[in-house]
Amino acid sequence: MRLVDRQQRSYASFWSILVLLLCAPAIVCAQAPPAAALRVSGDVPNHLNLSVADLAAFQPQTIHVTDEKGVPAEYSGMPVAEILAKAGAPLGKDMKGPNMALGVIARAADGYHVLFSLAEFDPAFSDRTILLADRRDGKPLDSREGPLRIIVPGDKRHARWIRGVDALEVFRGR
């Protein structure tokens, strides 16, 4: 092999390594955007992909209920109505006429899903607050319940207390 060819290969290798070293910190330090903890989609003007940090920005509320085993529990999280309002769902004075036919399907990662009327979340229609909980008794929800769970105070059966919620889909009934 000629000396010139060796030198050219050495320079090419040197520059390749230098580029790799200069770019590596950016590649190593680059972080993927936070994964969505909750998606809100459907018949709303603003589709949302909310991270855990986004959800933490909502004003937290705490409710006291009895769980499915009859044990008193304190759940904390954000009212589902506030999340739906951020997505642009018609609540309050806009919840009338054709908007009374809007529904919400809450979906869990395991495929379980539950149907609600949008009016059930609206504070103008009910004094109860349906909560998207992320804490129970002051601790983050365990893997069986969470990371997010809908809590529906006043339901005699807890079939709508959906665990592992990852999506809310607003739709117009026909």
Salt bridges, closest charged atoms under 4 A:
ASP67 OD2 - ARG136 NH2 2.66
GLU68 OE2 - ARG144 NH2 3.84
GLU68 OE1 - ARG149 NH2 3.38
GLU68 OE2 - ARG163 NH2 3.09
GLU74 OE1 - HIS64 NE2 3.63
ASP94 OD1 - LYS93 NZ 3.77
GLU120 OE1 - ARG128 NH2 3.45
GLU120 OE1 - ARG160 NH1 2.88
ASP137 OD2 - ARG136 NE 3.58
GLU145 OE2 - ARG136 NH1 3.70
GLU145 OE2 - ARG149 NH1 2.41
ASP155 OD1 - ARG128 NH1 3.34
ASP155 OD2 - ARG160 NE 2.87
GLU169 OE1 - ARG107 NH2 3.01
